Amino acid sequence: MKIALFGATGMVGSRIADEATSRGHEVTSLSRSTGADMASADAVREAAAGHDVIVSATGPSRTGESHEPWLASVSTLIDNAGDARVLFVGGAGSLLTPDGTRLLDSEGFPEEYKAEATSGAKALELFRAAPESVDWTFLSPAPVIAPGERTGSYTSSLDTPAGDFVSAEDYAVALVDEIEQPQHRRARFTVATS
């Protein structure tokens, strides 16, 4: 399969690229440095035209800058993906506690992650409001995601955490599994390392 990957150099994106390549998929790494910004409608349309799947492993600024440009780029992705399937690396803040409270709104949620989590939740809302023609999947990690071991084993859930931790490697396994065998079209799901 031909996969266009925005954000291929980050912690998660690099592991997605490695996992997909190891399974024989053709991965095109796209970034501002390669002249392919997800904020550009032309870049997204070009990626969609030449690939089966677009993966976004991008995120909002972590330097205190406005998150609005990133959210606008998410809208650009949704509006210009055409027939390509879209898989989106989401955050955990929009996952729900057993009583239905978003993690980002729950007591004890780390303040330093609140702005990023709020923007991630807004991105999920953008996908959920997307036209029926957009074939998307939003994958939230467990509340803690970090580099670790590739076990190849994970548990999944829809809107409540499947566990407390997922390695970035196992997250990539789950995402590429979803590319190969779609189980969550036009839906969000989440994974944790087993």
ZADO-1210 file (C-alpha; in nm, 4 decimals, padded with zeros to 6 digits):
<atoms>
<atom x="00.0000" y="00.0000" z="00.0000" code="MET" pos="1"/>
<atom x="00.1156" y="00.3565" z="-00.0610" code="LYS" pos="2"/>
<atom x="00.1150" y="00.5635" z="00.2587" code="ILE" pos="3"/>
<atom x="00.1720" y="00.9391" z="00.2821" code="ALA" pos="4"/>
<atom x="00.2949" y="01.0271" z="00.6299" code="LEU" pos="5"/>
<atom x="00.2876" y="01.3807" z="00.7663" code="PHE" pos="6"/>
<atom x="00.5087" y="01.4140" z="01.0743" code="GLY" pos="7"/>
<atom x="00.7357" y="01.1214" z="00.9939" code="ALA" pos="8"/>
<atom x="01.0292" y="01.2505" z="01.1974" code="THR" pos="9"/>
<atom x="00.8604" y="01.2653" z="01.5387" code="GLY" pos="10"/>
<atom x="00.8593" y="01.0002" z="01.8117" code="MET" pos="11"/>
<atom x="00.5402" y="00.8348" z="01.6871" code="VAL" pos="12"/>
<atom x="00.5712" y="00.9178" z="01.3171" code="GLY" pos="13"/>
<atom x="00.9183" y="00.7655" z="01.2865" code="SER" pos="14"/>
<atom x="00.7951" y="00.4424" z="01.4406" code="ARG" pos="15"/>
<atom x="00.4929" y="00.4330" z="01.2106" code="ILE" pos="16"/>
<atom x="00.7271" y="00.4773" z="00.9131" code="ALA" pos="17"/>
<atom x="00.9514" y="00.1943" z="01.0364" code="ASP" pos="18"/>
<atom x="00.6595" y="-00.0401" z="01.1084" code="GLU" pos="19"/>
<atom x="00.4872" y="00.0226" z="00.7747" code="ALA" pos="20"/>
<atom x="00.8125" y="-00.0110" z="00.5787" code="THR" pos="21"/>
<atom x="00.8987" y="-00.3360" z="00.7577" code="SER" pos="22"/>
<atom x="00.5678" y="-00.4791" z="00.6343" code="ARG" pos="23"/>
<atom x="00.6416" y="-00.3884" z="00.2737" code="GLY" pos="24"/>
<atom x="00.4366" y="-00.0714" z="00.2443" code="HIS" pos="25"/>
<atom x="00.5667" y="00.2252" z="00.0457" code="GLU" pos="26"/>
<atom x="00.5931" y="00.5227" z="00.2818" code="VAL" pos="27"/>
<atom x="00.6367" y="00.8802" z="00.1613" code="THR" pos="28"/>
<atom x="00.7552" y="01.1081" z="00.4432" code="SER" pos="29"/>
<atom x="00.6009" y="01.4526" z="00.4161" code="LEU" pos="30"/>
<atom x="00.6961" y="01.7577" z="00.6187" code="SER" pos="31"/>
<atom x="00.7456" y="02.1298" z="00.5912" code="ARG" pos="32"/>
<atom x="01.1162" y="02.0616" z="00.5339" code="SER" pos="33"/>
<atom x="01.0304" y="01.8522" z="00.2251" code="THR" pos="34"/>
<atom x="00.7958" y="02.1254" z="00.1002" code="GLY" pos="35"/>
<atom x="00.4789" y="01.9328" z="00.1871" code="ALA" pos="36"/>
<atom x="00.2977" y="02.1117" z="00.4679" code="ASP" pos="37"/>
<atom x="-00.0329" y="01.9640" z="00.5904" code="MET" pos="38"/>
<atom x="-00.1596" y="02.3222" z="00.6067" code="ALA" pos="39"/>
<atom x="-00.1389" y="02.3376" z="00.2256" code="SER" pos="40"/>
<atom x="-00.4501" y="02.2182" z="00.0434" code="ALA" pos="41"/>
<atom x="-00.2356" y="02.1490" z="-00.2639" code="ASP" pos="42"/>
<atom x="00.0061" y="01.9326" z="-00.0626" code="ALA" pos="43"/>
<atom x="-00.2800" y="01.7309" z="00.0875" code="VAL" pos="44"/>
<atom x="-00.4509" y="01.6866" z="-00.2502" code="ARG" pos="45"/>
<atom x="-00.1209" y="01.5763" z="-00.4056" code="GLU" pos="46"/>
<atom x="-00.0654" y="01.3260" z="-00.1218" code="ALA" pos="47"/>
<atom x="-00.4201" y="01.1939" z="-00.1633" code="ALA" pos="48"/>
<atom x="-00.3835" y="01.1557" z="-00.5386" code="ALA" pos="49"/>
<atom x="-00.0694" y="00.9461" z="-00.5146" code="GLY" pos="50"/>
<atom x="-00.1395" y="00.7350" z="-00.2056" code="HIS" pos="51"/>
<atom x="-00.3975" y="00.4955" z="-00.0647" code="ASP" pos="52"/>
<atom x="-00.3667" y="00.6281" z="00.2903" code="VAL" pos="53"/>
<atom x="-00.2690" y="00.9573" z="00.4528" code="ILE" pos="54"/>
<atom x="-00.1386" y="00.9375" z="00.8094" code="VAL" pos="55"/>
<atom x="-00.1029" y="01.2511" z="01.0201" code="SER" pos="56"/>
<atom x="00.1402" y="01.2185" z="01.3107" code="ALA" pos="57"/>
<atom x="00.1539" y="01.5931" z="01.3602" code="THR" pos="58"/>
<atom x="00.0648" y="01.7901" z="01.6696" code="GLY" pos="59"/>
<atom x="00.0115" y="02.1425" z="01.7936" code="PRO" pos="60"/>
<atom x="00.2970" y="02.3680" z="01.8990" code="SER" pos="61"/>
<atom x="00.4627" y="02.2829" z="02.2299" code="ARG" pos="62"/>
<atom x="00.6432" y="02.6172" z="02.2492" code="THR" pos="63"/>
<atom x="00.3519" y="02.8278" z="02.3659" code="GLY" pos="64"/>
<atom x="00.2458" y="02.9411" z="02.0199" code="GLU" pos="65"/>
<atom x="-00.1168" y="02.9360" z="01.9105" code="SER" pos="66"/>
<atom x="-00.2665" y="02.5969" z="01.8276" code="HIS" pos="67"/>
<atom x="-00.5060" y="02.7514" z="01.5755" code="GLU" pos="68"/>
<atom x="-00.2710" y="02.7031" z="01.2760" code="PRO" pos="69"/>
<atom x="-00.2461" y="02.3304" z="01.3566" code="TRP" pos="70"/>
<atom x="-00.6235" y="02.2969" z="01.3926" code="LEU" pos="71"/>
<atom x="-00.6611" y="02.4785" z="01.0594" code="ALA" pos="72"/>
<atom x="-00.4225" y="02.2248" z="00.9027" code="SER" pos="73"/>
<atom x="-00.6379" y="01.9407" z="01.0412" code="VAL" pos="74"/>
<atom x="-00.9375" y="02.0991" z="00.8668" code="SER" pos="75"/>
<atom x="-00.7309" y="02.1292" z="00.5484" code="THR" pos="76"/>
<atom x="-00.6484" y="01.7586" z="00.5706" code="LEU" pos="77"/>
<atom x="-01.0147" y="01.6651" z="00.6155" code="ILE" pos="78"/>
<atom x="-01.1307" y="01.8940" z="00.3345" code="ASP" pos="79"/>
<atom x="-00.8742" y="01.7771" z="00.0783" code="ASN" pos="80"/>
<atom x="-00.8185" y="01.4056" z="00.1470" code="ALA" pos="81"/>
<atom x="-01.0410" y="01.3010" z="-00.1409" code="GLY" pos="82"/>
<atom x="-01.0683" y="00.9219" z="-00.1686" code="ASP" pos="83"/>
<atom x="-00.7609" y="00.8521" z="00.0430" code="ALA" pos="84"/>
<atom x="-00.8182" y="00.6959" z="00.3829" code="ARG" pos="85"/>
<atom x="-00.7008" y="00.9179" z="00.6704" code="VAL" pos="86"/>
<atom x="-00.5481" y="00.7850" z="00.9928" code="LEU" pos="87"/>
<atom x="-00.4868" y="01.0440" z="01.2593" code="PHE" pos="88"/>
<atom x="-00.2508" y="01.0181" z="01.5548" code="VAL" pos="89"/>
<atom x="-00.4655" y="01.1666" z="01.8295" code="GLY" pos="90"/>
<atom x="-00.4131" y="01.2352" z="02.1964" code="GLY" pos="91"/>
<atom x="-00.5434" y="01.0664" z="02.5105" code="ALA" pos="92"/>
<atom x="-00.7046" y="01.3734" z="02.6686" code="GLY" pos="93"/>
<atom x="-01.0358" y="01.3211" z="02.4895" code="SER" pos="94"/>
<atom x="-01.0705" y="00.9647" z="02.6209" code="LEU" pos="95"/>
<atom x="-01.3461" y="00.9180" z="02.8777" code="LEU" pos="96"/>
<atom x="-01.3395" y="00.8048" z="03.2391" code="THR" pos="97"/>
<atom x="-01.5996" y="00.5429" z="03.3421" code="PRO" pos="98"/>
<atom x="-01.8389" y="00.8237" z="03.4425" code="ASP" pos="99"/>
<atom x="-01.8085" y="00.9889" z="03.0984" code="GLY" pos="100"/>
<atom x="-01.5735" y="01.2750" z="03.1938" code="THR" pos="101"/>
<atom x="-01.2976" y="01.3518" z="02.9451" code="ARG" pos="102"/>
<atom x="-00.9556" y="01.2778" z="03.0925" code="LEU" pos="103"/>
<atom x="-00.8515" y="01.6366" z="03.0258" code="LEU" pos="104"/>
<atom x="-01.1421" y="01.7572" z="03.2420" code="ASP" pos="105"/>
<atom x="-01.0780" y="01.5113" z="03.5247" code="SER" pos="106"/>
<atom x="-00.9190" y="01.5938" z="03.8578" code="GLU" pos="107"/>
<atom x="-00.5440" y="01.5573" z="03.8552" code="GLY" pos="108"/>
<atom x="-00.4949" y="01.5938" z="03.4806" code="PHE" pos="109"/>
<atom x="-00.1465" y="01.7506" z="03.4404" code="PRO" pos="110"/>
<atom x="-00.1815" y="02.1221" z="03.3768" code="GLU" pos="111"/>
<atom x="00.1218" y="02.1261" z="03.1456" code="GLU" pos="112"/>
<atom x="-00.0607" y="01.8972" z="02.8994" code="TYR" pos="113"/>
<atom x="-00.4016" y="02.0624" z="02.9156" code="LYS" pos="114"/>
<atom x="-00.3622" y="02.3017" z="02.6190" code="ALA" pos="115"/>
<atom x="-00.2334" y="02.0263" z="02.3887" code="GLU" pos="116"/>
<atom x="-00.5036" y="01.7851" z="02.5091" code="ALA" pos="117"/>
<atom x="-00.7754" y="02.0441" z="02.4512" code="THR" pos="118"/>
<atom x="-00.6545" y="02.1004" z="02.0950" code="SER" pos="119"/>
<atom x="-00.6405" y="01.7249" z="02.0394" code="GLY" pos="120"/>
<atom x="-01.0016" y="01.6974" z="02.1543" code="ALA" pos="121"/>
<atom x="-01.0966" y="01.9741" z="01.9084" code="LYS" pos="122"/>
<atom x="-00.9261" y="01.7773" z="01.6303" code="ALA" pos="123"/>
<atom x="-01.1417" y="01.4755" z="01.7160" code="LEU" pos="124"/>
<atom x="-01.4510" y="01.6965" z="01.6956" code="GLU" pos="125"/>
<atom x="-01.3407" y="01.8104" z="01.3481" code="LEU" pos="126"/>
<atom x="-01.3215" y="01.4506" z="01.2302" code="PHE" pos="127"/>
<atom x="-01.6540" y="01.3582" z="01.3847" code="ARG" pos="128"/>
<atom x="-01.8115" y="01.6516" z="01.1967" code="ALA" pos="129"/>
<atom x="-01.6465" y="01.5553" z="00.8661" code="ALA" pos="130"/>
<atom x="-01.8648" y="01.4771" z="00.5638" code="PRO" pos="131"/>
<atom x="-01.9693" y="01.1131" z="00.5220" code="GLU" pos="132"/>
<atom x="-01.7364" y="01.0875" z="00.2226" code="SER" pos="133"/>
<atom x="-01.4261" y="01.1207" z="00.4427" code="VAL" pos="134"/>
<atom x="-01.2899" y="00.7788" z="00.5432" code="ASP" pos="135"/>
<atom x="-01.1100" y="00.8534" z="00.8711" code="TRP" pos="136"/>
<atom x="-00.9826" y="00.6777" z="01.1816" code="THR" pos="137"/>
<atom x="-00.8588" y="00.8611" z="01.4914" code="PHE" pos="138"/>
<atom x="-00.6231" y="00.6581" z="01.7127" code="LEU" pos="139"/>
<atom x="-00.5735" y="00.7793" z="02.0694" code="SER" pos="140"/>
<atom x="-00.2864" y="00.6322" z="02.2685" code="PRO" pos="141"/>
<atom x="-00.3055" y="00.5226" z="02.6302" code="ALA" pos="142"/>
<atom x="-00.2621" y="00.8123" z="02.8766" code="PRO" pos="143"/>
<atom x="00.1143" y="00.7494" z="02.8754" code="VAL" pos="144"/>
<atom x="00.2973" y="00.6867" z="02.5470" code="ILE" pos="145"/>
<atom x="00.6750" y="00.6664" z="02.5316" code="ALA" pos="146"/>
<atom x="00.9510" y="00.4884" z="02.3447" code="PRO" pos="147"/>
<atom x="00.9772" y="00.1286" z="02.4538" code="GLY" pos="148"/>
<atom x="00.9599" y="-00.2299" z="02.3390" code="GLU" pos="149"/>
<atom x="00.7753" y="-00.3536" z="02.0317" code="ARG" pos="150"/>
<atom x="00.5833" y="-00.6465" z="02.1758" code="THR" pos="151"/>
<atom x="00.3408" y="-00.6611" z="01.8831" code="GLY" pos="152"/>
<atom x="00.0631" y="-00.7130" z="02.1381" code="SER" pos="153"/>
<atom x="-00.1913" y="-00.4567" z="02.2483" code="TYR" pos="154"/>
<atom x="-00.5428" y="-00.4212" z="02.3807" code="THR" pos="155"/>
<atom x="-00.7949" y="-00.1793" z="02.2347" code="SER" pos="156"/>
<atom x="-01.1049" y="00.0084" z="02.3377" code="SER" pos="157"/>
<atom x="-01.3235" y="00.2742" z="02.1790" code="LEU" pos="158"/>
<atom x="-01.3594" y="00.5763" z="02.4057" code="ASP" pos="159"/>
<atom x="-01.2241" y="00.4679" z="02.7456" code="THR" pos="160"/>
<atom x="-00.8560" y="00.3891" z="02.8053" code="PRO" pos="161"/>
<atom x="-00.7568" y="00.0308" z="02.7284" code="ALA" pos="162"/>
<atom x="-00.4733" y="00.0613" z="02.9801" code="GLY" pos="163"/>
<atom x="-00.2345" y="00.3152" z="03.1289" code="ASP" pos="164"/>
<atom x="00.0618" y="00.2793" z="02.8919" code="PHE" pos="165"/>
<atom x="00.1456" y="00.2063" z="02.5307" code="VAL" pos="166"/>
<atom x="00.4920" y="00.1990" z="02.3811" code="SER" pos="167"/>
<atom x="00.5295" y="00.4149" z="02.0719" code="ALA" pos="168"/>
<atom x="00.6343" y="00.0949" z="01.8944" code="GLU" pos="169"/>
<atom x="00.3141" y="-00.0942" z="01.9843" code="ASP" pos="170"/>
<atom x="00.1067" y="00.2133" z="01.8989" code="TYR" pos="171"/>
<atom x="00.2646" y="00.1990" z="01.5508" code="ALA" pos="172"/>
<atom x="00.1814" y="-00.1722" z="01.5259" code="VAL" pos="173"/>
<atom x="-00.1839" y="-00.0957" z="01.6054" code="ALA" pos="174"/>
<atom x="-00.2008" y="00.1882" z="01.3541" code="LEU" pos="175"/>
<atom x="-00.0510" y="-00.0167" z="01.0709" code="VAL" pos="176"/>
<atom x="-00.2798" y="-00.3082" z="01.1643" code="ASP" pos="177"/>
<atom x="-00.5724" y="-00.0676" z="01.1204" code="GLU" pos="178"/>
<atom x="-00.4389" y="00.0390" z="00.7805" code="ILE" pos="179"/>
<atom x="-00.4137" y="-00.3232" z="00.6676" code="GLU" pos="180"/>
<atom x="-00.7386" y="-00.4493" z="00.8200" code="GLN" pos="181"/>
<atom x="-00.9775" y="-00.1589" z="00.8881" code="PRO" pos="182"/>
<atom x="-01.1882" y="-00.2136" z="01.1992" code="GLN" pos="183"/>
<atom x="-01.2666" y="00.1463" z="01.2980" code="HIS" pos="184"/>
<atom x="-01.3842" y="00.3432" z="00.9963" code="ARG" pos="185"/>
<atom x="-01.5156" y="00.6905" z="01.0810" code="ARG" pos="186"/>
<atom x="-01.4432" y="00.6203" z="01.4478" code="ALA" pos="187"/>
<atom x="-01.1931" y="00.6754" z="01.7256" code="ARG" pos="188"/>
<atom x="-01.0272" y="00.3933" z="01.9117" code="PHE" pos="189"/>
<atom x="-00.7455" y="00.3643" z="02.1614" code="THR" pos="190"/>
<atom x="-00.4755" y="00.1126" z="02.2415" code="VAL" pos="191"/>
<atom x="-00.2515" y="00.0107" z="02.5301" code="ALA" pos="192"/>
<atom x="00.0369" y="-00.2322" z="02.5445" code="THR" pos="193"/>
<atom x="-00.0881" y="-00.5710" z="02.6668" code="SER" pos="194"/>
</atoms>
